[in-house]
Amino acid sequence: MKIRRLTNEERPTLSWPIQGYAFERSPMSATELEKYQEHLPYHEGNVTLVAEDDGGTRAVVSALPMRQNVRGGVFAMLGITGVATQPLARRQGHVRALVTRMLGDMRDEGYAVTALYPFRPSFYARFGYVGLPRPRTVRFSPADLGELLRADLPGELRWQRIREGYDDYRAFTERLLTSRHGFSLLPDHRAVQLRDRDDRWLVTAVADGEVVGALTYTIDGHGGTLLGEDMLTANPLGRALLLQFLARHVDQVDRISVVVPADESPELWATDLAIQSETRVVFPTLGAPMARVLSVEALRGISVGPGRVRIEVVDDPYVAGAYLLDGGSDLGAGAGAGAGAGRLDVTPGAGGAAASVPTATLTAAGISALVYGVLDPDELPLRGFGDVPAPAAAQLRSLFPRTMPYIFADF
Ligand SMILES: CC(C)(COP(=O)(O)OP(=O)(O)OC[C@H]1O[C@@H](n2cnc3c(N)ncnc32)[C@H](O)[C@@H]1OP(=O)(O)O)[C@@H](O)C(=O)NCCC(=O)NCCS
């Protein structure tokens, strides 16, 4: 079996038939197949590896060149997608070989982190990925937002089709990328699909000339539901302006739904607001995202708390090895000579670390869970993600306080 990287022009004949079989209604008619060709420009910058033998293409893995905020630093993130094997070639190790090659090659090209939406998390847990929270869908009645209808808010609203407002929307997401932990963005060549499909409304909240909130949505009919996607806000004013806009639909729709980060509390948005908040995780169609670190050293400089610990990452082809992690000390004296208090310094090898520095043994999923802020060090041994003695747990808890990542991009 040979693994090779496809050109964009090869996709329709080599990778799409296998991915189409796995993810679309099939078999497709000749007209549907032809229509599919129009998607080619949205794949231009993607990386696709295929496994081939004498009988043709057996399996495929694609990846999107994305960016993600991890504790304040913006990193190249590899978004894995379109993982599929032809039905007769399944369970022969093709995808294992493809994913292993993809992660290794892309780590060497500078990708520090990777994320995906799993059809079954246990499959990707074998590759060191750890679960991240899935955003909540919140449903409420516009009538409950009555108090906002006449509120005098210091800002304005713009209401457009997404094609018109796309540039502002994209610029706003670029700003959130620099400020929100976990936030990830599709590459331009893929993101413009939203503009080109032009099948959504966009409402934008603006204050002092700056976008402070944005929501894309559709309406399914009179008396029906306003179906919002991610309600993106930069501050409470942005949220209040968007909610005021939604309140104006009181005589038009019965329900409103919007998507919010997992750590959001919509019941606190307004007085008398009744809500229903739901997280649905269903396999294989609606998985919660997973992510992992591909390079520990690349994380140098991210925002961390005080602490100093030695970690030994085991059982992983990409990040195995020893590292001294140093966030400086809040006491000043005795702080590591690292990147400075509040910023992570990483010293590979860490052989010279003083014997007094506590040590933890972690799997790739274990270090990823801490970096992404989704698990406490005490949870790691319970999940099979490492061995963390109490002194090391205390340092790791201080270095990597729990914080909920909000991944945003769906791919
Ligand atoms: C899921 C799929 C991609 C697996 O491809 P494959 O080439 O058969 O996978 P491999 O043979 O390389 O299996 C890799 C490992 O995962 C395991 N595995 C395979 N399917 C699994 C599943 N559904 N759940 C958990 N583990 C699984 C294998 O046992 C193997 O483990 P091992 O290396 O310890 O032996 C393939 O069955 C497929 O195309 N399914 C339909 C499309 C799909 O769901 N894609 C995933 C989208 S995220």
The ligand as an SDF file (V2000), in Angstrom:
LIG
                    3D

 48 50  0  0  0  0  0  0  0  0999 V2000
  -14.2630    4.3800   10.5150 C   0  0  0  0  0  0  0  0  0  0  0  0
  -13.3940    4.0510    9.3190 C   0  0  0  0  0  0  0  0  0  0  0  0
  -12.8550    5.3480    8.7500 C   0  0  0  0  0  0  0  0  0  0  0  0
  -12.2300    3.1810    9.8270 C   0  0  0  0  0  0  0  0  0  0  0  0
  -11.3080    2.9670    8.7670 O   0  0  0  0  0  0  0  0  0  0  0  0
  -10.4210    1.6280    8.7010 P   0  0  0  0  0  0  0  0  0  0  0  0
   -9.4650    1.7780    7.5750 O   0  0  0  0  0  0  0  0  0  0  0  0
  -11.3420    0.4890    8.6880 O   0  0  0  0  0  0  0  0  0  0  0  0
   -9.6740    1.7170   10.1150 O   0  0  0  0  0  0  0  0  0  0  0  0
   -8.3920    0.9020   10.5630 P   0  0  0  0  0  0  0  0  0  0  0  0
   -8.4750   -0.4890   10.0230 O   0  0  0  0  0  0  0  0  0  0  0  0
   -7.1810    1.6900   10.2300 O   0  0  0  0  0  0  0  0  0  0  0  0
   -8.6000    0.9180   12.1360 O   0  0  0  0  0  0  0  0  0  0  0  0
   -7.7470    1.6470   13.0030 C   0  0  0  0  0  0  0  0  0  0  0  0
   -8.0220    1.1920   14.4150 C   0  0  0  0  0  0  0  0  0  0  0  0
   -9.3050    1.6420   14.8400 O   0  0  0  0  0  0  0  0  0  0  0  0
  -10.1170    0.5560   15.2330 C   0  0  0  0  0  0  0  0  0  0  0  0
  -11.4830    0.8490   14.7980 N   0  0  0  0  0  0  0  0  0  0  0  0
  -11.9670    0.7460   13.5450 C   0  0  0  0  0  0  0  0  0  0  0  0
  -13.2640    1.1280   13.5480 N   0  0  0  0  0  0  0  0  0  0  0  0
  -13.5700    1.4870   14.8110 C   0  0  0  0  0  0  0  0  0  0  0  0
  -14.7440    1.9540   15.4590 C   0  0  0  0  0  0  0  0  0  0  0  0
  -15.8940    2.0960   14.7930 N   0  0  0  0  0  0  0  0  0  0  0  0
  -14.7000    2.2540   16.7770 N   0  0  0  0  0  0  0  0  0  0  0  0
  -13.5550    2.0900   17.4910 C   0  0  0  0  0  0  0  0  0  0  0  0
  -12.4150    1.6280   16.9360 N   0  0  0  0  0  0  0  0  0  0  0  0
  -12.4310    1.3320   15.6160 C   0  0  0  0  0  0  0  0  0  0  0  0
   -9.5140   -0.6480   14.5390 C   0  0  0  0  0  0  0  0  0  0  0  0
   -9.8070   -1.8320   15.2530 O   0  0  0  0  0  0  0  0  0  0  0  0
   -8.0430   -0.3160   14.5370 C   0  0  0  0  0  0  0  0  0  0  0  0
   -7.4660   -0.5930   15.7970 O   0  0  0  0  0  0  0  0  0  0  0  0
   -6.0110   -1.2570   15.9040 P   0  0  0  0  0  0  0  0  0  0  0  0
   -5.0900   -0.3600   15.1360 O   0  0  0  0  0  0  0  0  0  0  0  0
   -5.7360   -1.2950   17.3590 O   0  0  0  0  0  0  0  0  0  0  0  0
   -6.1650   -2.5960   15.2710 O   0  0  0  0  0  0  0  0  0  0  0  0
  -14.1610    3.2620    8.2410 C   0  0  0  0  0  0  0  0  0  0  0  0
  -14.8280    2.1900    8.8410 O   0  0  0  0  0  0  0  0  0  0  0  0
  -15.2040    4.1190    7.5110 C   0  0  0  0  0  0  0  0  0  0  0  0
  -14.9250    4.6190    6.4210 O   0  0  0  0  0  0  0  0  0  0  0  0
  -16.4200    4.3050    8.0900 N   0  0  0  0  0  0  0  0  0  0  0  0
  -17.4540    5.1360    7.5050 C   0  0  0  0  0  0  0  0  0  0  0  0
  -17.0880    6.6120    7.5080 C   0  0  0  0  0  0  0  0  0  0  0  0
  -16.7930    7.1750    8.8810 C   0  0  0  0  0  0  0  0  0  0  0  0
  -17.5220    6.9660    9.8310 O   0  0  0  0  0  0  0  0  0  0  0  0
  -15.6930    7.9080    8.9860 N   0  0  0  0  0  0  0  0  0  0  0  0
  -15.2240    8.5380   10.1840 C   0  0  0  0  0  0  0  0  0  0  0  0
  -15.5460    9.9930   10.1410 C   0  0  0  0  0  0  0  0  0  0  0  0
  -14.9240   10.9080   11.5270 S   0  0  0  0  0  0  0  0  0  0  0  0
  1  2  1  0
  2  3  1  0
  2  4  1  0
  2 36  1  0
  4  5  1  0
  5  6  1  0
  6  7  2  0
  6  8  1  0
  6  9  1  0
  9 10  1  0
 10 11  2  0
 10 12  1  0
 10 13  1  0
 13 14  1  0
 14 15  1  0
 15 16  1  0
 15 30  1  0
 16 17  1  0
 17 18  1  0
 17 28  1  0
 18 19  1  0
 18 27  1  0
 19 20  2  0
 20 21  1  0
 21 22  1  0
 21 27  2  0
 22 23  1  0
 22 24  2  0
 24 25  1  0
 25 26  2  0
 26 27  1  0
 28 29  1  0
 28 30  1  0
 30 31  1  0
 31 32  1  0
 32 33  2  0
 32 34  1  0
 32 35  1  0
 36 37  1  0
 36 38  1  0
 38 39  2  0
 38 40  1  0
 40 41  1  0
 41 42  1  0
 42 43  1  0
 43 44  2  0
 43 45  1  0
 45 46  1  0
 46 47  1  0
 47 48  1  0
M  END
$$$$
